Amino acid sequence: RSYEDCCPWKSSERMSGNAQNVQLGNADPRELLSSAKLAELLKEVAPGETLEPEVEEFLREHAEEFVESVTEYACQLAKHRNSKTLEARDIQYHLEKNWNIRVPGYGDDPKPLKRNPPNPVHLQRMQQVQKAQQQQQQQSHHQNPS
């Protein structure tokens, strides 16, 4: 899906001046992850290894799907803010909240996500389970001393 399909309320002609068109070498600008970039990443992670064409295609497809998914959700967040501009904070919020990915260099301060405190009833049950497990271990140790 194209960006316009994902965010029909934002046309490509009105893109912010802050937007950058990033291209890698002679790669097709529409191609998210080129063979050369995949080979470079593989060389960093596992020197001397190679990717089979099927694996390379699989990685490309999933990278594309991930970017489309993140962009689509970030567009929904921007729309929810009543904005016609997709901002880095929309993408950052989605990545942090739903994928637990923090992108360095974006945002005012690296504040951790707020987690809900554990439910007291759940904590009480967990303590009971742990106590029962300890009792069971003690009983089995007394019955079968080694």
Secondary structure in CASP SS format (residue, H / E / C, confidence):
PFRMAT SS
TARGET T0000
AUTHOR 0000-0000-0000
METHOD secondary structure of the structure
MODEL  1
R C 1.00
S C 1.00
Y H 1.00
E H 1.00
D H 1.00
C H 1.00
C C 1.00
P C 1.00
W C 1.00
K C 1.00
S C 1.00
S H 1.00
E H 1.00
R H 1.00
M C 1.00
S C 1.00
G C 1.00
N C 1.00
A C 1.00
Q C 1.00
N C 1.00
V C 1.00
Q C 1.00
L C 1.00
G C 1.00
N C 1.00
A C 1.00
D C 1.00
P C 1.00
R C 1.00
E C 1.00
L C 1.00
L C 1.00
S C 1.00
S H 1.00
A H 1.00
K H 1.00
L H 1.00
A H 1.00
E H 1.00
L H 1.00
L H 1.00
K H 1.00
E H 1.00
V H 1.00
A C 1.00
P C 1.00
G C 1.00
E C 1.00
T C 1.00
L C 1.00
E C 1.00
P H 1.00
E H 1.00
V H 1.00
E H 1.00
E H 1.00
F H 1.00
L H 1.00
R H 1.00
E H 1.00
H H 1.00
A H 1.00
E H 1.00
E H 1.00
F H 1.00
V H 1.00
E H 1.00
S H 1.00
V H 1.00
T H 1.00
E H 1.00
Y H 1.00
A H 1.00
C H 1.00
Q H 1.00
L H 1.00
A H 1.00
K H 1.00
H H 1.00
R C 1.00
N C 1.00
S C 1.00
K C 1.00
T C 1.00
L C 1.00
E C 1.00
A H 1.00
R H 1.00
D H 1.00
I H 1.00
Q H 1.00
Y H 1.00
H H 1.00
L H 1.00
E H 1.00
K H 1.00
N H 1.00
W H 1.00
N C 1.00
I C 1.00
R C 1.00
V C 1.00
P C 1.00
G C 1.00
Y C 1.00
G C 1.00
D C 1.00
D C 1.00
P C 1.00
K C 1.00
P C 1.00
L C 1.00
K C 1.00
R C 1.00
N C 1.00
P C 1.00
P C 1.00
N C 1.00
P H 1.00
V H 1.00
H H 1.00
L H 1.00
Q H 1.00
R H 1.00
M H 1.00
Q H 1.00
Q H 1.00
V H 1.00
Q H 1.00
K H 1.00
A H 1.00
Q H 1.00
Q H 1.00
Q H 1.00
Q H 1.00
Q H 1.00
Q H 1.00
Q H 1.00
S H 1.00
H H 1.00
H H 1.00
Q H 1.00
N C 1.00
P C 1.00
S C 1.00
END
